[in-house]
């Protein structure tokens, strides 16, 4: 099993930001969490608003806490909104089931953490996360 090191987390952010620049997305904040939901690395591009870090953190925290990409959590929340409101309350506001975060997996499929982004559409935030994870040599879902 691989380890999500600080160097790897920074590579994920660098890869995500490279994708943002090449795709012409709005400036993002990107947060990388380890499998325990602790911040491993985070960065905010020039021009990204101050609230973007908190949104990216909530997306990534929800993904790693539930073991599913935030897009899947958003779909599930539509079918069972009361459960997801309760989860958000239980998580003291850290849980945000909206597209824009993916799991970081080792080659063997083990969850190493999650990366979340905020600043553009949820779809574009997710694309930046996927690009960052791939650039660092990990699997994502």
FENJOWO-V581248 format. One record per helix or strand of 3 or more residues. SS is the DSSP state (hx for helix, st for strand). FROM is the first residue (numbers start at 0). TO is the last residue. Records with the same first field share a line. If there is no record, write none. Layout:
SS->FROM-TO / FROM-TO
//
This chain:
hx->5-22 / 51-65 / 69-78 / 80-89 / 121-134
st->28-33 / 38-43 / 100-104 / 110-117
//
